[in-house]
Amino acid sequence: VDRSHAMRNAWHAAPRVSRILGAGLRLLASYQIHDALAQHMTPEQASRRLASLHEKNAEQVYRLCVELRGAILKLGQFFSCRQDLLAPAWITALSRLQDQVPAVPTAAIVERINDEFGAPIEELFLEFDECPLGTASIAQVHRAVLPDGTPVVVKVQLPGIEELVESDLYAMNFMSDILAEFFPTTDWKTVSRELSRSIQQELDYVEEAKNLSAFAAQYEGTASVVFPTVY
């Protein structure tokens, strides 16, 4: 990475690093305060207070992931599956990131489609449902109908997601050393590296289409497995 590119990444990532780092430090402080207060409580009182703290903090992190989206939301999805690392309250809250992410305004999605294809959406589809089927960390899907009457599902990358992910990955790499100081049992460098690889693959829809075609060819003739057609 050349110096100018690195500086640009640092500049774009700075506000998000600040938000994420600030939230992380507040979380850490809340648990440190709990540990200090718990010494003056009965075990039952300390347990109830800790459970309540888990719920409060997990909800705050869920909202932060939804607000920032990008790679940060993807990281939240990753940890929602790690029952070996997090308390049940965290798993419950973060699991909502799998399928309960607020939608991006349809106008922004339509604008992205128009920009990508260089044509108004009315020319591309006979119908386009403004209510999305679902929204995830980097994409949103809508029902639509092609001009020939074929019903389809349109998967659209969120506007500006490429730049957002690039900044997030830089921020995560920057923060991995800091996180390792507070949570030494987790290999944050590996988490950051694997998440970076995974998200960059997810952003490549051409490769995704090739993979789908390859899987479909492998299971051709298997009645129990159905693959969508890629247009």
Disulfide bonds with the S-S distance in Angstrom:
none
